[in-house]
Amino acid sequence: MTGRVLVVDDILANVKLLEARLAAEYFDVLTAHSGEEALEILRTERVDVVLLDVMMPAMDGFEVCRRIKSATQTMHVPVVMVTALDQAADKVQGLEAGADDFLAKPVDDVALITRVRNLARLKTLTDEMMLRMVTDVEVGILSAAASAWPRTEAGGHILVVEDQDRAASRLRAVLARAGHQVEVEARVQGALQRLGARKPYDVVIISLGLAEADGLRLCGRVRALEHTRRLPIIVVVQPSDKTRLLRALDMGVNDYLTRPVDRNELLARVRTQIRRKRHSDYLRGRLEESIELAVTDALTGLHNRRYMETHLKLLAEQAREGGRPLSVVLVDIDNFKSVNDTYGHAVGDNVLREFATRFRRNTRAVDLACRIGGEEFAIVMPDTELERACQVGERLRECIASEPFQTDRDTSLVITASVGIATLDGADCSIDALFRRADQALYVAKRGGRNRVVADAA
């Protein structure tokens, strides 16, 4: 995967070198020679990853990074600090400023491309989720308040996979003192069992130097499992083990720590991963919520017409291919307009909610219950002959008519409903034709005195 990379360095030779390496891998490269120039480009151009030199005059890389991460427009752009500094304190300062990763000069080609490609992929996924959420807010599916990200990285739940007792104890102590809940597991199989229990871990830290197992294989399993594939992974490696580190990064590991692990760097990298995961989880949750809202009737909680029409196409195709029956039950509340005119729309809404409750209570789990508009409802019944659908329709009609609707403390109404039913009768019957026949049966029920069930005679 490629993307657009902004290279920021005050030394022209360094810029040209990074530009050539990235262009050879088909990245689109923008360049800047100062912090101010970089910030201006970020204000006007789409950028997927920033490669930012630390040592620059006027405004150093730490300050540029802080400004990038504090601006709403650019806070989600990944920043990689490129530095000759090799002190843990310098890395911590960068992480505190919001940096996503580091590359040490001279920059290794494989590390450069691997890091940039992984971060560009992450940025693309985040952009897509954020764009969908903005669209949902604009069209009114989500409220503006729902798009506000509650930023927090405190109190993480962390799994440490380490079989060296002293190293494991030190990791646990440092993380626990920072307020995190830590579990330590020495065995790969034990780690998989913990992960399989679907505990809400925020980060898993895996040693690549396990004595009795392959830490890389565990990383691969974590990425392969459906419920853990988005779980951030931090690996712990020896400084000399570059080959295994690059393989880990290539398979999607999020970050790494080198031994001996610096306390402040550990906390900063864990904090970054927790913050990123919670933001991603938040965006994904809002998208799932918007999908649910888009296919659900807000008043009754039943599926809406949009969902029914989409799902019905699949059910009809399955019915035709398998030669199985498919029935549609249309239900209309009798004289509902007079309820609204006499008692007001608030009472009318209460009638619809109670009607939906009874409607749902008389619908099988395999059936699709929907409100398709106003006071009209539908049940789509796969693998159901006309006779069985008529029995369900009659049971529903009786449930509606047999007990008054208590719409508020002082209002009790007798409500009835008319029901029309049709069944898919062969490969040539279209969905539109099926609904027309059910609607005609409903019309006959209305004309015949209401509060009755009529089956299509076709």
JOFEN-V586160 format. One record per helix or strand of 3 or more residues. SS is the DSSP state (~ for helix, > for strand). FROM is the first residue (numbers start at 1). TO is the last residue. Records with the same first field share a line. If there is no record, write none. Layout:
# JOFEN-V586160
SS->FROM-TO + FROM-TO
This chain:
# JOFEN-V586160
>->4-8 + 28-32 + 49-53 + 78-83 + 101-104 + 157-161 + 181-185 + 203-207 + 232-237 + 255-258 + 326-333 + 368-373 + 376-382 + 417-423 + 453-455
~->12-24 + 35-44 + 61-70 + 88-97 + 109-138 + 144-147 + 165-177 + 188-196 + 215-224 + 242-250 + 263-294 + 305-322 + 336-343 + 345-361 + 386-402 + 431-447
